[in-house]
Amino acid sequence: MLKAILSTILMFRLYHEDVPSDEKREQLAAVANTVASVSQTVDEAAFLLAWGKAETHFSLRIHRGECHHWECDGGKARGPWQAHRNGMADERWTKMIGVENIETQAEQAIQDARWALRACPHNRIHGAFRVLAGRGCSSPIRGEEERVAEFEWIKRRLAADQKKFPML
């Protein structure tokens, strides 16, 4: 599934201040590799990609922890998936910043995503985005239809590639 994830993430429009560079390609490759390694299903991989795209557009600056004061929930969130501390140990919280820590960030993201995807069984994807935003299962968030549509598009892409190349 790695090739499908990588080809999908490379189709995303770059964050407005990111420029094509070796550093940006390495970051996106690292994201794709870790999403492939932590995801057990196409749904999980698609959700992580859609969630990261919605939260940070996989901005290199935000991934490095260089948030403006109005970003990253006013300094309360870190990394491409905007993890919140919520009792996280100091050592782990420190690793929510930096491309070099993408594995720890993705492990935290998949843990949070699995919890969120189980939280609202009657409206799974909408509900997951809602609870990750601190809302209840039935409390819509701004931009959720776009997030869900992005998830569905990514899921279709990953599933189609998996059918074409089942060994990937």
C-alpha positions as CSV (number, residue, x, y, z in Angstrom):
1,M,0.0,0.0,0.0
2,L,3.1,2.3,0.4
3,K,3.2,3.2,-3.4
4,A,-0.5,4.1,-3.4
5,I,-0.1,6.2,-0.3
6,L,3.0,7.9,-1.7
7,S,1.4,8.6,-5.0
8,T,-1.7,10.0,-3.3
9,I,0.2,12.3,-0.9
10,L,2.2,13.6,-3.8
11,M,-1.0,14.6,-5.5
12,F,-1.9,16.9,-2.7
13,R,-1.5,20.6,-3.3
14,L,1.5,21.9,-1.4
15,Y,0.9,24.2,1.5
16,H,1.1,27.7,0.2
17,E,4.5,28.4,1.7
18,D,6.1,25.1,1.0
19,V,8.2,24.9,-2.1
20,P,9.2,21.8,-4.1
21,S,12.5,20.8,-2.6
22,D,14.4,17.7,-1.5
23,E,13.4,18.5,2.1
24,K,9.7,18.6,1.2
25,R,10.0,15.4,-0.8
26,E,11.7,13.7,2.1
27,Q,9.1,14.8,4.5
28,L,6.2,13.6,2.3
29,A,8.0,10.3,1.7
30,A,8.5,9.9,5.5
31,V,4.8,10.6,6.1
32,A,3.8,8.1,3.5
33,N,6.2,5.4,4.9
34,T,4.9,5.8,8.4
35,V,1.2,6.0,7.4
36,A,1.8,2.7,5.5
37,S,3.5,1.1,8.5
38,V,1.0,2.1,11.2
39,S,-2.2,1.6,9.2
40,Q,-3.8,-1.9,9.2
41,T,-6.6,-1.0,6.7
42,V,-7.2,1.2,3.7
43,D,-9.7,3.1,5.9
44,E,-7.0,3.9,8.5
45,A,-4.5,5.0,5.9
46,A,-7.1,7.2,4.1
47,F,-8.2,8.7,7.4
48,L,-4.7,9.6,8.5
49,L,-4.0,11.3,5.1
50,A,-7.3,13.2,5.1
51,W,-6.9,14.2,8.7
52,G,-3.3,15.4,8.2
53,K,-4.3,17.3,5.1
54,A,-7.2,19.0,6.8
55,E,-5.2,19.9,9.9
56,T,-1.9,21.1,8.5
57,H,-1.8,20.4,4.8
58,F,1.4,18.6,5.9
59,S,3.1,22.0,6.2
60,L,6.8,21.5,6.6
61,R,7.0,24.5,8.9
62,I,4.3,23.3,11.2
63,H,5.8,19.8,11.2
64,R,9.0,21.4,12.4
65,G,7.0,23.0,15.3
66,E,7.4,26.5,13.9
67,C,3.8,27.5,14.4
68,H,2.5,31.1,14.3
69,H,0.7,32.1,17.5
70,W,-2.7,31.6,15.8
71,E,-1.8,28.1,14.6
72,C,-1.5,24.8,16.3
73,D,-4.5,25.6,18.6
74,G,-2.5,28.5,20.1
75,G,0.5,26.3,20.8
76,K,-1.5,23.5,22.3
77,A,-1.1,21.1,19.3
78,R,1.9,19.7,17.6
79,G,2.8,17.8,14.4
80,P,1.1,17.1,11.2
81,W,-2.0,15.6,12.9
82,Q,-2.0,18.4,15.6
83,A,-1.7,16.1,18.6
84,H,-2.7,17.5,22.0
85,R,-0.8,16.6,25.1
86,N,-3.8,15.1,27.1
87,G,-1.6,13.5,29.7
88,M,1.1,12.5,27.2
89,A,4.5,11.8,28.8
90,D,7.1,14.6,28.4
91,E,9.4,12.4,26.3
92,R,6.6,11.6,23.9
93,W,5.2,15.1,23.8
94,T,8.7,16.4,22.8
95,K,8.6,14.0,19.8
96,M,5.4,15.5,18.5
97,I,7.6,18.0,16.7
98,G,10.1,17.4,13.9
99,V,10.1,15.3,10.7
100,E,12.7,13.1,12.4
101,N,10.0,12.0,14.9
102,I,7.4,11.1,12.3
103,E,7.2,7.5,13.5
104,T,6.1,8.6,17.0
105,Q,3.8,11.2,15.6
106,A,2.1,8.6,13.3
107,E,1.8,6.1,16.2
108,Q,0.0,8.7,18.2
109,A,-2.2,9.7,15.3
110,I,-3.3,6.2,14.5
111,Q,-4.0,5.5,18.2
112,D,-6.2,8.7,18.3
113,A,-7.8,7.9,14.9
114,R,-8.7,4.3,16.0
115,W,-10.3,5.7,19.2
116,A,-12.2,8.3,17.2
117,L,-13.3,5.9,14.5
118,R,-14.9,3.7,17.2
119,A,-16.4,6.5,19.1
120,C,-19.4,7.2,16.7
121,P,-20.3,3.8,15.1
122,H,-23.5,5.2,13.5
123,N,-21.7,8.0,11.6
124,R,-18.1,6.8,11.7
125,I,-16.1,9.2,9.5
126,H,-18.1,12.4,10.3
127,G,-18.0,11.4,14.0
128,A,-14.3,10.7,14.0
129,F,-13.5,14.2,12.7
130,R,-15.9,15.7,15.2
131,V,-14.6,13.9,18.3
132,L,-11.0,14.7,17.2
133,A,-12.0,18.3,17.1
134,G,-13.3,18.0,20.7
135,R,-17.0,17.8,19.8
136,G,-19.6,15.1,20.3
137,C,-20.7,12.6,17.6
138,S,-23.6,14.7,16.6
139,S,-22.0,18.2,16.7
140,P,-20.8,19.2,13.2
141,I,-17.5,21.1,12.7
142,R,-16.6,23.7,10.1
143,G,-15.3,22.1,7.0
144,E,-16.3,18.5,7.9
145,E,-18.0,17.8,4.5
146,E,-14.7,18.7,2.8
147,R,-12.8,16.4,5.2
148,V,-15.2,13.5,4.6
149,A,-15.1,14.0,0.8
150,E,-11.3,14.0,0.9
151,F,-11.3,10.8,3.0
152,E,-13.7,9.2,0.5
153,W,-11.5,10.2,-2.5
154,I,-8.3,9.0,-0.8
155,K,-10.0,5.7,0.2
156,R,-11.1,5.1,-3.4
157,R,-7.6,5.8,-4.7
158,L,-5.9,3.5,-2.2
159,A,-8.5,0.7,-2.7
160,A,-8.1,0.9,-6.5
161,D,-4.4,0.7,-6.3
162,Q,-4.6,-2.1,-3.9
163,K,-6.8,-4.1,-6.3
164,K,-4.4,-3.4,-9.2
165,F,-1.3,-4.2,-7.2
166,P,-2.3,-6.5,-4.3
167,M,1.3,-7.3,-3.4
168,L,2.2,-3.6,-2.7
